[in-house]
Amino acid sequence: MTLRLNHVGLKNISRMHRAVVHATGGRVGSMGFGMPVVELTTVGRTSGRPRSVMLTAPVIDGDRVVLVASKYGDDRHPDWYHNLVAEPAAELTVKGQRRAVCTRTTSPDERADLWPRVIAVYPGYATYQRRTEREIPLVICDPR
């Protein structure tokens, strides 16, 4: 099934969410669907400029954070994922603390281990996976 989401609408939602989180010092908007909300800042693969997006983090193990490149089950990967593939160095803000991270897509074995944990936290990710033929990537963010 093809799900084409309005690219501009998604970007506007992320911008508004970021503004609320920043304006309230994280008191509003820091949790989403029972998961911590993080701000990921990548380097635009075409522009070379910083690009920020608000995402949920279903798995946080110490300093390691796992992100889901679901795009709500769209058939296309999100822009932030393409940016990380082109430049794995990024910044992640978790609970108001900004840190430099190195990112990578999970191996098939890592994904097989992590996917049940991801959907246990938010079953909606399983729904997103059923909507698309692409395998939704999981991204590991480690401190650098």
N, C-alpha and C positions, 0 to 999 in steps of 0.2 A: 504494500500500500504506500503510495506517495503522499507525504504530508509536506506541503510547501508553506512555511511560516513567513510572515511578514518580517523581513530583515530589519527594517526601520523600526517597527513596533517593538521588537525584542531589544534593540539597542536603546530605545527610549525608556523601556521598563527598567533596564539595568542602570541607566543614568539617574532615573528618579530614585531607585532603590539606594544607589550610592549616595545621593544627596541627602536622603533621610538618615542613613546610617552616620554619615559625617556630621550632619547638623545636630544629631542627638547624642553624639559621642558613643554610638553603639547601643544606646538604651532602647532604640526602636529599630527593628529590621535586622538584628544580629542572629536571628534564628529563622529558618524556613523549612517547613515540612518536618519539623523535629530535628533538623540538622543545623550545625553552625554555618553561618554565612561567611564567606571569605571574599576578599577582593584580590583578583589576579591581575597583575600588570605585566603585559607581554610587550615585545617589540614588534611593531607592525611589519609583516614580511615584505610589503611593497613600499610603505612610507618610511619605515625605519623609526617611526615615532612611537612613543608609549601609548598603549591601548589598555584600558582597564575594563573589567567586567566583574559583576557580582555573581558568585556561584555558591552552591551548597557543597559541603564537604561531608559525605556520608561516613568516611573512615578517617580518623586521626589517631595515629599510633605514635605517641611521643612527639618528635619533631617531623615525622613523616605524615603528609596529607595526601589523600587520594581524591581526585576530581573525576567527574563523569562527563564525557563529551557527548551528552545525549541530544542536545538541541530539541528536546521534547519528542524525540522519535522521528525527526525530519530525516530525509534521505541524504542530506548533506552534513558533513562535519561542521561544527561551529568555527567561526573565524579564529577565535582564540586558540583552538586546537591546531589549526594550520600555522598560526604564528609560532606556537611552541615547537612544532616539527621543524620549522625553518630556523628557530633560535631558541634552544632549550633553557637558556638563562632567563629567569623571570623574577618578579617580586610577588610575594604573597603576604597579605595582611590578615592576620588571624587574631581575633579579640583585641583589635587596636594595635597590635604589634606587627610592624612591617619587617619582613626578612627576605633576604636573597635566597632563591631556590634554584636548583637544577632539576629539570623535569624530564620525564621519559614516559613513553607508552609502555604499559605492562607487556611482558611476554605472555604467550598463550597460557602457560602454567600459572603465572602470577594472576592473570585475569580469572582463570578457573577457580583459584583459591579465594580471590577477593569478591567476585561477583555475588556469591551467596550472602556475604556480609553487607554488601551495598544494598541489595534488594530487601534484606531483613530490616534495614534502617528505613528505607523508603521504597515500598513495593511499586510505586509509580515508575521506577526505572525499568522494571520488567515489562510494564505496559509500553513504555517507549521502545524497548527492544523489539517487541512484537509488531510495532508500527512500521519498522524499517527492515530492509534487507541487509543493510550494512551492520557489521558488528560494532556496537558502541564501544569506543575506546575508554579505558581507564588510564588516568595519568597519575603517576607518582611524582610528588614534589618532595625533594630532599633538601635539607639545608646545604648551602655552599659556602 
